[in-house]
Amino acid sequence: MDKEKKLLSRKLAKIRGWIQAAATLLTNIHIPNLFKGKIYQGNAKTVCVPGLNCYSCPAATGACPIGAFQAVVGSSKFKFSYYITGFFILLGVTLGRFICGFLCPFGWFQDLLHKIPGKKLSTAKLKPLRYLKYVILIVFVILLPMLVTNSIGMGDPFFCKYICPQGVLEGAIPLSIGNAAIRSALGKLFSFKCMILIAVIVLSILFYRPFCKWICPLGAIYSLFNKVSLLKITVDSSKCV
């Protein structure tokens, strides 16, 4: 029985990897743009993708839901997005954290890093850090863009601008490689974000999905629907040892 379970787990793991790869490709379908240093700006960019995927990635098919939400919250005209909120509710109720495990490009990136051979550390004793992503959601995604504004009433997308490593990985680095003007404009903020990206990479090799567990505000939103989501993990306590 144990052997059958192990075989089934291995098969599911292989399928999951292919699903993650396909989701990442569909989320970043404009691959030629990676070599041009240009961002796709077609009509599809008005539609959000389910996972964390930077709008500024040259290959990006759609918009990042967190980035889109901050754009509305930090706008001088609007402070609440019915579209993005409805998007979160719809996906949260139907797919829930399935998105994090199967459809998120940055989640897959961390999975690949964690497969690098070496010592692995458990996050069991670091569970309090899981509440950090809710703090980041409230402070950096909602409050700061809404309250800290410029002279015309617009706020910065604080999470995307100062924290999100996906923006550097998918956006700044590819754009700077393919565009000399962007490359010459890189400064201290880019260096700071690169340090965050490097830290996430190192932690992802040691821990399983540290960004998802501790930092990601999108994961924090989807986790709110865990109990009502159509797709969810259930534990049979009678079979636990």
N, C-alpha and C positions, 0 to 999 in steps of 0.2 A: 504493500500500500504506500509506504514511504517513497519507494522508487517511482511509483506512478505519479505521485504528487510532485516529485522533483522534476520528472519529465514534463509534466503539464506546466509547471512553473517556468521551465526553460523555454517551452514553446510560446507561452504567453509573453515572456521577456523578449523573444525574437520578434514576435508580431508587434509588440509595443514599440520597439526600436524602428521598425519600418513605418509604423503610423506616425511616429514623431518626425521621422525624416520627410515623409510625404507632407505633413502639416507645415513643416518649416519651409519646404519648397513652395507650397501653395501660398504661404504667407509672404514669400520673397520670390515671386515668379519672374520679376524683371532683372534677371541675372546679368544681361549685357550692360546694364547701367552701372554695375560695379566697376567696369573698366573705363567708363566715361566720366565718372565723377559728377554725375547728375542725378537728381531725385525725380522719380516718376511722380507726376502731378495730374494724372488723369482722373476721371470721374470716380474710379474705385477708391480713391483716397478719402472720399466723403463717408466711406463705410468702415466701421471698426472691425479689426480682427479679434478673435477671442483671447489670444495670448499676449504676452509682453513682447512687442516687436516695434522697434523705433520707426516713427514716421519718416525720419531723415535718412533711413537706410536707402541707398540708391535702388535696391532691388525690391523694396517693400511694396506689397500689393495694396494694402489699405492703411488705415490709421491706427495708432496705438490707443486703446480705450482710456488708459490713464492720462496720456498726453491730451487727448480730446476733451476729457473731463476737466483737466486743469485749464485748457484754453477757454472753456466756457466760464468756469468759476473765476478766472482772472480777467474776464472781459469787462469792459466799461459799460456794456449794454445789458449783459445777461449774467446772472449769478447761479442759475440752476438749469441743468440740461435734462429735459424730459426724455430726449432720445437716448443719451448715454445711460441715464438711470434705468430706463426701460430695457436697454440692452443688457445691463448687469443683472437685472431681475430675471429676464428671460433665460439667459445662459446659466445663471445661478440655480434656477429652479429645475431646468432641464438637464444640464450637464454637470454643474457644480465643479468639484475639484478634479473631475475627469479632464478638464481643460489643462490644469496644471500638470497632470501626469502624462497626458498624451498629445496635447495640441500646442503647448507653449515652446517656442524656439529656444528661449533662454533656459528653460527647464531641461531641455534635451542637451544643451551645451554643458550644463552642470553634470548631467548623467554621464556624458562622454568623458569629462574630466575625472570623475570619480572612478572610472574604470582604469585609469592609469595605475599600474602596479606600485605598491608601496604601503606604508602603514596607514591604517584607517582608524579614525576616532569616532566614538559614539556621541550623539547629541542628547542622550538620555538625561544627563546631569545639567544640561543647558536649556531645559524646557522653558524657564522664565523668559528667555530671549525671544520666544515665539510671540510674546505680547508686543515686542518692539515694532512689528509690522503694522499693528493697529495704531500705534503712536505716530508712525510715519504717515499712515493714511490720513489721520485726522489733522496732523500739524502741517506736513509738507505738501499733501495733495489738496487739502480743503482750506484750512485756515490761512496759511501764509499767502497763497495766491489771491485769496479773497480780501485779506486785510492789509497786506503790504503792497501798495500800489504806487504808480508814478503820478506825474502831474495830470495825466489825462484819465486816470482811474483804472489803469491796466496793471495786473499783477503778473509776475514771472511764474512760469511753470517750475516751481521750486524743486520738486522731486526729479523731474526730467533734467533740469539744468545742473543741479548740484549733487545728486545722489546716483541716479540710474546708470549702472555700468553698461547696460544694453545700448544706450545712446552712443557711447564711445566705440563699443565693439562693432555695431552695425552701421552707425552713422558717421561719426567724426573720423575714424581711421580709414574706412573705404573712400570717403569723400576727399580726405587730405591726400591720399595716394593718387587719386585720379584728377585732382584739381589743384593746380599750383597756387591759385589765389587763396583758396581755403587753407592750404598748407602754410602759407606765409602769415596767415592771420591767427594761427594757433598760439595760445598763450598759457597763462598760469592755470586757468580753469581747466583746460585740456589736460595739463599735467596732473592736476588734482584728481580729475575723473579717471585718468589712466591708473593712478595709484589705487583708487577704489576697485577698478577692474582687476588689477593684479592681485589685490587682496582677496577678491571673490574667487579668482582662479585658484589661488593657493588653498584657500579654505575649502573649495569644492573638491580638490584632490584628497583632502584629509577627511572632510565631513560630507555626508550625503545631503546635497541641495541646501547649503546654508543660506543662500539668498532667498530661496523660496520660503524657508522655514522662519527666517528672522527679519527679513527686510521688505519683501515684495508686497506692496499695497494692493495689487490686483488679486493676489492669493488671499489677502485679508478680506477682500470684498466677497470673493467666491466662498470662502469658509463660513460666512454668515448664513449661507443657504445649505449647510451640511445636513441639517435635520429634515429638510423638506425637498432636497434635490432628488430627482428621479433616479439618477445614477449616483450611488454612494457605496461606501464600504461598510459592511456590518460585521460585527464580531459575535461569534457563538461562544459565549462564556463557558458553556458546559463542556466544550472541547479544549479549553485552555488548560495548560498544565503549569 
